[in-house]
Amino acid sequence: MFEYLLILKSCANPDLGQSTTPAPAVVKTVHSLAAAGRAARAYIETHELGAGNWAGGPIIDIETGAVVGRVSYNGRVWDLNGVCLFDPFTGGADG
């Protein structure tokens, strides 16, 4: 079974006049890339973040410590070359 660390964090959006981050940083253990995408969207929705507030999303392989991908604001998971590994809108691959 795969295990990953997902880094969830926000940043202030100067376009909205924000000077502080609207949500605390969270490190979450997930067991699949799909779970990473869902966890990121849950964090975004819970804290009512806009795309300009999303600063998190790196996915780290616990076994190797290597960053293996990232989650974008829409919940898609991308590898380091920009290839979509999981798309919540189509069901995509799940690693």
N, C-alpha and C positions, 0 to 999 in steps of 0.2 A: 504494500500500500504506500502511495506517495504521501508525503507530508510537506506542506509549504508554510512559510510565514508570509502573511499579507500585511503590508504597512498601509494603514489608513490615516490620512491626514488632510487637513484643510489649510487654506491660506486666506488672508484678507483680500478682498477684491476692491481695489482703489476706485474702480468704475462705479461702485455702489457706496463710496465714501467710508468703507470699512478700514479700520486701522488695527484691528485685532483679529485673530483667527476665530471663526465661528464655532469650531468643534475641537475637542481634544484629539490628540494623536492616539491611535490604537494599533497594537500588534496582535493579529489574530492567527491562530493555527487553522489551516483548512486542509482537506484531504483530496481535493481535486481542483482543476482549473475552473470548472463550472461553479464550484462552491466559492472560489475566490471572486468570480464575477458577481455572484448573488450577494456575497457579504459586502462588497464594495457598494453595490446599489442600495442595500439596506442601510449602510452607514450614511450615504448621501441623502437618502430619503428621511431617515431619522433626524438628521441635523439640518434638513431643508437647504442643502447646499446647491448653489448654481454651478454651472460649468467653470466659471471664473474662480470658484472657491476650491475646486478639486485639485489637490496637490499630492495625493497619495496614489497608491496602486502598485508599487513594486512587489513582485512575487519572488520569494527566496526559497530555494530548495534547502530544506533543513539538513539533509545528509551532507551536502557539499558546501553549503554556505553561499552558493552562487546565485546571483539574480538570474532567473530564467524567463521572466516576462513582466508584463505590467497590465493593470486593468485600467481601461479608459473610463471616462465619465458615464458612458452609456452601458457599462457592464461587459463590454467585449474584452477578451483577454488576447494579448499580442505577445509574440516572441520578440527577441531582441533585434530581429531583422524586419519587423513590421508585418509578419504573417499572422493572420487571425487564427488563434487556436480554439477559441470558444466564442460563439455568438449567441446571446440569449434570445435573439429574435428568430433564429433558424434552428436552434438546438445544437448546432455545430459539434465539433469534436469535444471530448471531455477527457483531459489527461490527469 
